[in-house]
Amino acid sequence: MNVQAIDEFKNLFEKQYANLKINQGEVVDGTVVSVVRDFAVVNIGFKSEGYVVLEEFRNLDGEIQVAAGDKFRVLVEELEDKNGNVILSKEKADAVEAWSNVEKIFETNATIEGMVVNKVKGGLSVNLGGIKAFLPGSQIDLKPVKSLDKLIGKKFSFKILKLNQAKGNIVLSRRAILETERQNLRRDVLENIKEGQIIRGAVKNITDYGVFIDLGGIDGLLHITDLTWGRVNHPNEILKIGDEIDVVVLKYDEKSEKVSLGLKQLTEDPWTLVDNEFAVGQKIKGKVVSITDYGVFVEVKPGIEALIHVSELSWTKKIKHPSKLVKMGDELESVILDLDIGNKKIALGLKQLEPNPWDILNQKYPIGSVVKGKIRNITDFGIFVGVDEDSVDGLVHVSDISWDKDYKWPNEDFVKGQEVECVVLNIDKENKKFALGLKQLSDDPFAIMMRNYPLGREVIGKVEKIEDKGVVIRIEENVFAYLPNNETGVGRAEIKSRFTEGGEVSAQVKKYDDRDRKMIVSVKNLNKKLEKENMKDFLDRQGDAKVKLFDIMKKDPE
């Protein structure tokens, strides 16, 4: 091509675009010609095509979407860079148009959609289609959000609280929209709610005493007692925050706008079927769900618990606490003792599965029979002896251990585990008392003494000890008598001279002291007896002499 042709082409090209006026900073229409590596080549009707960075085509879903033939509005950043290229910006064109859109939305108090793109100090950054706006933490939700990271990349609708184009500031609120929605829901709920209604809600909060259910603008309380017909220690055993459930409106107070809810009321009360399923005397199985000082609660079917009182756990064992015998979760078989459907109470017995050992105790151990057993416990009031495999403990009271020894504490002569023989003294079935005796294995020495030394008998012994109030006299090896001072027959001043240790004493059995188990003797009474006997002998002899003299005088009247 010669020089003249080149000049003509140049003039023609310049003439073609002479009327095309595009200024830097202007927003124009563009069509994507092609996509090359990091750029989209865009025709804006200028003498040369422009370039837009691909990153600017990323949509709210985070995807880059652009292809040849796509049409966009673009802003001319540079008509010619150092390489002679036209640099365009789709984001800035979007921002220019977005500001116009944002201003209209702000003026009309409408809502705008945006995507959370990042965390910033005090809140979140939101992309409003090319414009970055600020969403304060207090305006994100109706309640504090624990994790802001979960919101990044999600789209929401917002209200524009503040707008300052000069400074490029936009402040958003999602909470304002949620509050409006909640108020509308609340109005609808309050207008339609009624007692007995089944309504769906979401678990909002869980406390020790119950669960708060969001019914849509209004919260209702589902008390722990209305969660289930059965036992529950804490509501979180049944529900968790966020669960959506159906509940029954139990009570609604229009003035306070308080709503009481029920969950168990959605099913039939299991107690209505108890009368048909259970009967007194019936054996029944269940699981231990609670253990208290006074007994064990057993779930015999879902929603129905029965009590085994501590007194009904064993015929013979003295149980300090039921946990010594059973533990949580145990499967137990027991017998129904009583049904009180009106008060929703069932009484069970565990010991009734076995024969009552007290019923056959009289047959096995007649009064007066001798039994063997090991000492299980020693107390200040006696010794407990385990008689047999029935674990029936008999009590040897301290008063029945020895005829003579006064025990203050039986462990002076006895130890746990020691085997002993005892005599059965009494069996009290009603009070569950089994009385045994050790001393009854031998005769009562006091009774023997009373037989051998009846009242009025003369006894001879030696002075064992002289006490302030009397004299102790040894009659035999293990037989002692007590001579009170006033029975010595002498004055108090003469006692010590009249009675000396080892000296022989004759006295008369005056009486027996059952309480102190003593033989009381009297020298004074013996002396009186002897005086009477001597007087009688004297009188008898005098009488014989008078008869003989009378006979003599009668024979010889002279």
VMD Tcl script that draws the C-alpha trace (Angstrom):
set ca {
  {0.00 0.00 0.00}
  {1.45 3.42 -1.01}
  {1.62 6.49 1.19}
  {-1.44 8.04 -0.41}
  {-3.57 5.01 0.38}
  {-2.43 4.96 3.96}
  {-3.33 8.60 4.44}
  {-6.76 8.04 2.92}
  {-7.42 5.07 5.34}
  {-6.30 7.18 8.26}
  {-8.58 10.03 7.28}
  {-11.47 7.63 6.79}
  {-10.91 6.03 10.26}
  {-10.66 9.40 11.99}
  {-13.75 10.62 10.14}
  {-15.66 7.45 11.25}
  {-14.96 8.06 14.96}
  {-14.95 11.88 14.71}
  {-18.46 12.06 16.09}
  {-17.74 9.44 18.90}
  {-17.13 11.34 22.10}
  {-16.10 9.17 25.13}
  {-14.60 10.84 28.13}
  {-12.62 9.40 31.01}
  {-14.89 8.67 34.02}
  {-17.93 8.23 31.81}
  {-20.22 5.19 32.11}
  {-20.98 3.59 28.75}
  {-22.49 0.41 27.33}
  {-20.10 -2.40 26.51}
  {-20.20 -5.81 24.86}
  {-17.77 -8.63 25.72}
  {-15.82 -9.58 22.63}
  {-13.69 -12.28 24.20}
  {-12.23 -13.54 27.49}
  {-8.47 -13.80 27.67}
  {-6.64 -15.03 30.74}
  {-7.30 -12.39 33.49}
  {-9.31 -9.93 31.39}
  {-12.51 -9.56 29.43}
  {-12.11 -7.68 26.12}
  {-15.03 -5.24 25.80}
  {-16.22 -3.21 22.80}
  {-17.54 0.19 23.83}
  {-17.78 1.60 20.25}
  {-14.45 3.33 20.62}
  {-11.56 3.18 18.19}
  {-10.01 0.53 20.35}
  {-11.44 -2.12 22.65}
  {-11.13 -1.91 26.40}
  {-10.13 -4.34 29.15}
  {-12.00 -5.30 32.35}
  {-10.34 -7.42 35.08}
  {-12.20 -10.78 35.41}
  {-12.42 -10.47 39.23}
  {-14.98 -7.69 38.68}
  {-17.41 -10.22 37.21}
  {-17.67 -12.20 40.50}
  {-21.34 -12.35 41.50}
  {-22.93 -12.44 44.97}
  {-22.56 -16.20 44.98}
  {-18.80 -15.83 44.60}
  {-18.65 -17.12 41.01}
  {-17.04 -15.34 38.02}
  {-19.60 -15.34 35.21}
  {-18.75 -13.68 31.88}
  {-18.81 -14.77 28.26}
  {-18.54 -13.30 24.75}
  {-21.67 -11.42 23.82}
  {-22.53 -10.38 27.41}
  {-23.50 -6.73 27.69}
  {-22.58 -4.55 30.67}
  {-22.31 -0.96 31.72}
  {-18.68 -0.01 32.29}
  {-16.82 3.05 33.51}
  {-13.92 4.41 31.47}
  {-10.99 4.59 33.86}
  {-8.27 5.38 31.29}
  {-8.66 6.12 27.56}
  {-5.08 5.07 27.03}
  {-2.67 3.53 29.49}
  {1.10 3.24 28.99}
  {0.48 0.36 26.61}
  {-2.15 2.32 24.67}
  {-5.04 0.21 26.09}
  {-8.45 1.45 27.21}
  {-8.97 0.44 30.88}
  {-12.55 -0.13 31.91}
  {-14.26 -1.01 35.23}
  {-17.50 -2.86 35.61}
  {-17.40 -2.57 39.45}
  {-17.18 1.22 39.34}
  {-19.97 1.42 36.79}
  {-22.04 -0.84 39.05}
  {-21.15 1.37 42.00}
  {-22.30 4.52 40.19}
  {-25.61 2.93 39.35}
  {-25.80 1.23 42.75}
  {-25.49 4.55 44.56}
  {-28.40 5.83 42.53}
  {-30.40 2.71 43.45}
  {-29.37 2.94 47.12}
  {-30.50 6.56 47.32}
  {-33.92 5.65 45.93}
  {-34.25 2.73 48.42}
  {-33.18 4.95 51.32}
  {-35.69 7.66 50.35}
  {-38.56 5.14 50.07}
  {-37.52 3.16 53.21}
  {-37.48 -0.03 51.14}
  {-35.22 -3.04 51.62}
  {-32.07 -3.92 49.70}
  {-30.35 -7.25 49.15}
  {-26.65 -7.71 49.79}
  {-24.04 -10.34 50.52}
  {-21.84 -10.44 53.63}
  {-18.28 -10.45 52.36}
  {-16.06 -9.91 55.36}
  {-15.67 -9.28 59.09}
  {-14.65 -5.76 60.08}
  {-14.20 -4.02 63.39}
  {-17.57 -3.78 65.12}
  {-19.52 -5.77 62.56}
  {-19.61 -7.00 58.97}
  {-18.91 -5.64 55.48}
  {-21.75 -6.11 52.98}
  {-21.60 -5.90 49.18}
  {-24.65 -4.06 47.79}
  {-23.88 -4.81 44.16}
  {-20.65 -2.90 43.92}
  {-20.91 -0.70 47.02}
  {-19.49 -1.75 50.40}
  {-21.75 -1.03 53.34}
  {-21.30 -1.50 57.11}
  {-23.53 -3.80 59.17}
  {-22.97 -3.12 62.92}
  {-22.89 -6.14 65.24}
  {-25.95 -4.87 67.12}
  {-27.96 -4.79 63.87}
  {-27.15 -8.31 62.66}
  {-29.89 -10.24 64.50}
  {-32.48 -9.99 67.26}
  {-29.99 -11.57 69.64}
  {-26.17 -11.59 69.75}
  {-24.56 -13.81 67.11}
  {-21.84 -16.06 68.53}
  {-20.02 -16.74 65.26}
  {-19.87 -14.04 62.57}
  {-17.82 -16.31 60.30}
  {-20.93 -18.41 59.60}
  {-22.59 -15.37 57.97}
  {-19.82 -14.62 55.45}
  {-20.90 -15.45 51.90}
  {-24.62 -15.41 52.76}
  {-27.21 -13.07 51.21}
  {-29.75 -11.16 53.32}
  {-32.19 -8.30 53.01}
  {-31.36 -5.06 54.86}
  {-32.75 -1.68 55.83}
  {-30.56 1.37 55.21}
  {-30.15 3.26 58.48}
  {-27.70 5.95 57.33}
  {-26.43 7.16 53.93}
  {-23.65 9.63 53.18}
  {-22.54 9.51 49.55}
  {-19.97 12.24 50.01}
  {-18.09 10.12 52.53}
  {-19.12 6.87 50.91}
  {-20.75 5.61 54.13}
  {-23.76 3.30 54.27}
  {-25.00 1.77 57.54}
  {-27.34 -1.22 57.31}
  {-29.64 -3.12 59.65}
  {-30.91 -6.67 59.32}
  {-32.41 -6.52 62.81}
  {-34.95 -3.86 61.73}
  {-36.37 -6.26 59.13}
  {-36.45 -9.16 61.63}
  {-38.22 -6.98 64.21}
  {-40.85 -5.99 61.69}
  {-41.36 -9.60 60.69}
  {-41.53 -10.62 64.34}
  {-44.10 -7.94 65.13}
  {-46.26 -9.08 62.23}
  {-45.96 -12.70 63.36}
  {-46.69 -11.70 66.95}
  {-49.84 -9.87 65.88}
  {-51.01 -12.86 63.87}
  {-50.28 -15.29 66.74}
  {-52.02 -13.16 69.37}
  {-55.06 -12.73 67.16}
  {-55.46 -16.46 66.60}
  {-54.07 -18.15 69.72}
  {-56.49 -20.01 71.99}
  {-56.29 -22.57 74.77}
  {-56.22 -26.15 73.56}
  {-54.72 -25.16 70.23}
  {-51.80 -27.17 68.84}
  {-49.14 -24.81 67.56}
  {-45.64 -25.27 66.16}
  {-42.64 -23.46 67.58}
  {-38.88 -23.57 67.97}
  {-36.89 -24.09 71.16}
  {-35.40 -20.70 71.99}
  {-33.96 -21.18 75.48}
  {-33.63 -23.99 78.05}
  {-33.59 -23.46 81.82}
  {-33.70 -25.71 84.89}
  {-37.43 -25.16 85.24}
  {-38.54 -25.35 81.62}
  {-38.17 -24.49 77.94}
  {-39.03 -21.23 76.17}
  {-40.63 -21.83 72.77}
  {-40.64 -19.17 70.04}
  {-44.15 -19.30 68.59}
  {-43.41 -16.60 66.05}
  {-43.17 -13.17 67.63}
  {-44.12 -14.39 71.10}
  {-42.48 -16.81 73.53}
  {-44.36 -19.49 75.45}
  {-43.13 -21.41 78.51}
  {-43.10 -25.18 78.41}
  {-42.68 -26.04 82.10}
  {-40.55 -29.07 83.00}
  {-43.61 -30.77 84.52}
  {-45.40 -30.56 81.16}
  {-42.58 -32.02 79.08}
  {-43.38 -35.68 79.65}
  {-45.64 -37.90 81.71}
  {-42.52 -39.53 83.11}
  {-39.60 -38.25 85.17}
  {-37.11 -35.77 83.75}
  {-34.19 -34.29 85.69}
  {-33.47 -31.46 83.25}
  {-35.28 -30.29 80.07}
  {-32.11 -30.70 78.00}
  {-32.57 -34.47 78.34}
  {-35.52 -34.16 75.94}
  {-35.02 -30.98 73.87}
  {-32.21 -28.86 72.51}
  {-32.09 -25.27 71.26}
  {-33.37 -24.98 67.70}
  {-35.66 -28.01 67.85}
  {-38.99 -27.42 66.11}
  {-41.88 -29.09 67.96}
  {-45.66 -29.11 68.22}
  {-47.05 -27.99 71.59}
  {-50.48 -27.49 73.15}
  {-51.57 -24.08 74.45}
  {-52.53 -24.81 78.07}
  {-53.22 -21.24 79.18}
  {-53.15 -17.80 77.59}
  {-53.34 -14.56 79.59}
  {-54.36 -11.72 77.27}
  {-53.35 -8.97 79.71}
  {-49.83 -10.20 80.38}
  {-49.59 -12.00 77.01}
  {-48.12 -15.01 78.82}
  {-48.54 -18.40 77.20}
  {-48.22 -21.73 79.03}
  {-47.49 -24.70 76.82}
  {-47.58 -28.47 77.13}
  {-45.83 -31.26 75.26}
  {-46.97 -34.34 77.16}
  {-50.60 -33.33 76.56}
  {-50.17 -34.36 72.92}
  {-50.32 -37.97 74.14}
  {-52.81 -39.73 76.39}
  {-52.13 -39.72 80.13}
  {-50.82 -43.24 80.82}
  {-52.48 -43.20 84.26}
  {-55.87 -43.52 82.57}
  {-54.90 -47.07 81.60}
  {-53.44 -48.16 84.94}
  {-56.69 -49.56 86.29}
  {-56.92 -51.96 83.37}
  {-53.26 -52.99 83.35}
  {-52.28 -53.35 87.02}
  {-53.74 -55.02 90.11}
  {-52.73 -55.37 93.76}
  {-50.61 -58.50 94.24}
  {-49.39 -58.48 90.65}
  {-45.68 -58.96 89.96}
  {-44.26 -56.23 87.74}
  {-40.88 -55.28 86.29}
  {-39.41 -51.79 86.00}
  {-36.26 -49.67 85.95}
  {-34.89 -47.68 88.89}
  {-35.11 -43.98 87.92}
  {-34.59 -42.29 91.30}
  {-33.22 -43.18 94.74}
  {-34.12 -41.14 97.84}
  {-33.66 -41.52 101.59}
  {-37.16 -42.92 101.94}
  {-37.28 -45.29 98.98}
  {-36.77 -46.19 95.34}
  {-38.80 -44.91 92.36}
  {-39.29 -47.46 89.61}
  {-40.62 -46.68 86.11}
  {-43.04 -49.54 85.44}
  {-44.05 -48.15 82.02}
  {-43.35 -44.88 80.15}
  {-44.77 -42.03 82.21}
  {-45.68 -44.15 85.27}
  {-43.47 -44.41 88.34}
  {-44.06 -46.45 91.47}
  {-42.42 -46.26 94.89}
  {-40.75 -49.05 96.80}
  {-40.59 -47.63 100.33}
  {-37.36 -48.35 102.21}
  {-39.36 -50.48 104.66}
  {-40.48 -52.72 101.78}
  {-36.99 -53.52 100.48}
  {-36.06 -56.30 102.92}
  {-37.71 -58.38 105.63}
  {-34.64 -58.46 107.83}
  {-31.95 -56.02 106.72}
  {-31.80 -52.63 108.41}
  {-31.14 -50.47 105.34}
  {-29.67 -47.04 106.15}
  {-30.08 -45.87 102.54}
  {-31.67 -47.66 99.55}
  {-28.52 -47.01 97.47}
  {-26.84 -49.70 99.57}
  {-29.16 -52.26 97.98}
  {-30.01 -50.94 94.48}
  {-28.51 -48.52 91.97}
  {-29.79 -46.26 89.19}
  {-30.81 -48.11 86.07}
  {-31.32 -51.48 87.81}
  {-34.10 -53.64 86.39}
  {-36.23 -54.84 89.31}
  {-39.14 -57.18 89.75}
  {-41.51 -56.25 92.57}
  {-45.05 -56.79 93.82}
  {-47.86 -54.21 93.65}
  {-48.97 -53.47 97.22}
  {-51.40 -50.61 96.61}
  {-52.95 -48.61 93.75}
  {-54.09 -45.00 94.28}
  {-55.02 -43.91 90.76}
  {-56.69 -40.70 91.93}
  {-53.41 -39.45 93.41}
  {-51.30 -41.21 90.78}
  {-49.49 -43.40 93.29}
  {-48.44 -47.03 93.13}
  {-46.82 -48.74 96.12}
  {-44.49 -51.63 95.40}
  {-42.71 -54.18 97.55}
  {-39.43 -55.95 96.86}
  {-39.27 -58.11 99.97}
  {-42.69 -59.63 99.15}
  {-41.01 -61.72 96.44}
  {-39.61 -63.86 99.28}
  {-41.43 -65.54 102.22}
  {-41.55 -63.45 105.39}
  {-39.03 -65.12 107.73}
  {-40.94 -63.75 110.70}
  {-43.93 -65.91 109.71}
  {-41.98 -69.11 110.22}
  {-39.68 -67.97 113.00}
  {-41.93 -69.34 115.75}
  {-41.97 -72.73 114.08}
  {-38.23 -72.84 113.56}
  {-37.27 -71.50 116.97}
  {-39.79 -72.29 119.74}
  {-39.59 -70.31 122.97}
  {-36.99 -71.93 125.24}
  {-35.07 -73.62 122.42}
  {-31.31 -73.22 122.17}
  {-29.86 -71.64 118.99}
  {-26.36 -70.94 117.70}
  {-25.17 -67.86 115.86}
  {-22.33 -65.44 115.31}
  {-22.18 -62.03 116.93}
  {-22.87 -59.43 114.22}
  {-22.86 -56.28 116.28}
  {-22.20 -55.12 119.84}
  {-23.87 -52.06 121.35}
  {-24.15 -50.55 124.81}
  {-27.59 -52.16 125.23}
  {-26.79 -55.66 124.03}
  {-25.43 -58.14 121.49}
  {-26.96 -58.82 118.05}
  {-26.61 -62.46 117.00}
  {-27.20 -63.69 113.44}
  {-29.22 -66.84 113.92}
  {-29.27 -68.34 110.40}
  {-29.15 -67.75 106.65}
  {-32.36 -65.68 106.87}
  {-30.26 -62.86 108.30}
  {-32.62 -62.61 111.26}
  {-30.75 -60.96 114.08}
  {-31.65 -61.79 117.63}
  {-30.88 -59.41 120.48}
  {-29.31 -60.50 123.72}
  {-30.09 -57.57 125.98}
  {-27.42 -56.65 128.54}
  {-29.80 -57.75 131.25}
  {-29.88 -61.25 129.72}
  {-26.13 -61.77 129.36}
  {-25.24 -62.75 132.92}
  {-27.09 -63.52 136.16}
  {-24.52 -61.78 138.27}
  {-22.39 -59.41 136.17}
  {-23.71 -55.92 135.39}
  {-22.46 -55.12 131.86}
  {-21.97 -51.46 130.97}
  {-20.52 -52.45 127.57}
  {-20.69 -56.09 126.41}
  {-17.45 -55.91 124.42}
  {-15.66 -56.47 127.70}
  {-16.18 -60.20 127.16}
  {-17.47 -60.54 123.58}
  {-16.19 -59.76 120.03}
  {-17.77 -59.60 116.57}
  {-17.77 -62.93 114.77}
  {-17.71 -64.92 118.01}
  {-20.05 -67.91 117.95}
  {-22.43 -68.16 120.90}
  {-25.31 -70.32 122.08}
  {-28.48 -68.56 123.23}
  {-31.93 -69.40 124.52}
  {-34.97 -68.11 122.59}
  {-36.87 -65.85 125.01}
  {-39.49 -64.14 122.81}
  {-40.49 -63.54 119.16}
  {-42.47 -60.35 118.41}
  {-43.50 -60.59 114.73}
  {-45.30 -57.23 114.59}
  {-42.37 -55.24 115.96}
  {-39.80 -57.60 114.39}
  {-38.01 -58.33 117.65}
  {-36.23 -61.60 118.36}
  {-35.18 -61.77 122.01}
  {-32.40 -64.14 123.05}
  {-30.68 -64.85 126.32}
  {-27.24 -66.07 127.32}
  {-27.70 -66.34 131.07}
  {-30.74 -68.56 130.59}
  {-28.40 -71.38 129.52}
  {-27.81 -71.97 133.24}
  {-30.04 -71.84 136.29}
  {-30.42 -68.55 138.09}
  {-28.09 -68.74 141.12}
  {-30.37 -66.33 142.94}
  {-33.32 -68.71 142.53}
  {-31.13 -71.62 143.67}
  {-30.10 -69.63 146.71}
  {-33.72 -68.85 147.55}
  {-34.59 -72.56 147.33}
  {-31.62 -73.66 149.43}
  {-32.02 -70.95 152.05}
  {-35.73 -70.32 152.67}
  {-36.92 -67.45 154.84}
  {-36.38 -68.06 158.56}
  {-33.58 -70.54 158.12}
  {-30.50 -70.16 160.28}
  {-27.26 -69.73 158.35}
  {-23.68 -69.72 159.53}
  {-20.94 -67.91 157.64}
  {-17.77 -65.88 157.94}
  {-17.42 -62.13 157.74}
  {-16.19 -61.24 154.21}
  {-16.26 -57.45 154.48}
  {-17.48 -54.75 156.81}
  {-19.17 -51.83 155.07}
  {-20.61 -48.55 156.33}
  {-24.18 -49.83 156.22}
  {-23.68 -53.46 157.04}
  {-21.63 -56.64 156.99}
  {-21.09 -58.99 154.00}
  {-21.12 -62.63 155.08}
  {-19.89 -65.58 152.96}
  {-22.21 -68.56 153.45}
  {-20.70 -70.78 150.75}
  {-18.10 -70.38 147.99}
  {-20.42 -68.31 145.78}
  {-23.23 -67.58 148.24}
  {-23.19 -64.31 150.17}
  {-25.58 -62.71 152.60}
  {-25.90 -59.12 153.75}
  {-26.34 -58.19 157.42}
  {-27.57 -54.58 157.75}
  {-26.31 -52.63 160.78}
  {-29.79 -52.48 162.28}
  {-29.99 -56.28 162.16}
  {-26.72 -56.97 164.01}
  {-28.35 -56.97 167.43}
  {-25.74 -54.54 168.79}
  {-25.23 -50.78 168.74}
  {-23.35 -49.09 165.92}
  {-20.35 -48.44 168.19}
  {-20.07 -52.16 169.00}
  {-20.28 -53.51 165.42}
  {-16.56 -53.42 164.65}
  {-15.69 -55.07 167.96}
  {-18.43 -57.67 167.59}
  {-17.75 -58.47 163.88}
  {-14.28 -58.94 162.45}
  {-13.20 -60.20 159.01}
  {-13.00 -63.98 159.06}
  {-15.09 -64.20 162.22}
  {-18.00 -66.63 162.33}
  {-21.54 -65.30 162.33}
  {-24.86 -67.02 162.84}
  {-27.97 -65.27 161.49}
  {-31.48 -65.90 160.24}
  {-32.64 -65.39 156.60}
  {-34.96 -62.42 156.86}
  {-35.82 -61.58 153.20}
  {-34.56 -61.44 149.59}
  {-33.90 -58.20 147.66}
  {-34.96 -58.99 144.08}
  {-33.57 -55.77 142.67}
  {-30.08 -56.17 144.11}
  {-30.35 -59.98 144.16}
  {-29.27 -60.15 147.81}
  {-30.03 -62.42 150.75}
  {-30.77 -60.22 153.76}
  {-30.04 -61.86 157.13}
  {-30.63 -60.78 160.72}
  {-28.70 -61.66 163.92}
  {-31.30 -59.77 165.88}
  {-34.11 -61.98 164.56}
  {-32.06 -65.12 165.24}
  {-31.45 -64.00 168.82}
  {-35.17 -63.38 169.32}
  {-35.92 -66.81 167.91}
  {-33.41 -68.44 170.18}
  {-34.76 -66.51 173.18}
  {-38.27 -67.73 172.40}
  {-37.07 -71.29 172.03}
  {-35.17 -71.11 175.32}
  {-38.17 -69.60 177.07}
  {-40.38 -72.32 175.72}
  {-37.98 -74.97 176.95}
  {-37.87 -73.32 180.34}
  {-41.60 -73.08 180.56}
  {-41.94 -76.61 179.38}
  {-39.55 -77.77 182.10}
  {-41.36 -75.68 184.72}
  {-44.64 -77.19 183.65}
  {-43.36 -80.74 184.13}
  {-42.14 -79.93 187.65}
  {-45.59 -78.60 188.74}
  {-47.33 -81.74 187.47}
  {-44.98 -84.01 189.40}
  {-45.43 -82.02 192.67}
  {-49.25 -82.07 192.23}
  {-49.18 -85.82 191.80}
  {-47.11 -86.24 194.97}
  {-49.39 -84.04 197.00}
  {-52.45 -85.89 195.70}
  {-51.02 -89.26 196.78}
  {-50.03 -88.07 200.22}
  {-52.62 -85.59 201.43}
  {-50.93 -85.42 204.72}
}
mol new
graphics top color blue
foreach p $ca { graphics top sphere $p radius 0.5 }
foreach p [lrange $ca 0 end-1] q [lrange $ca 1 end] { graphics top cylinder $p $q radius 0.2 }
display resetview
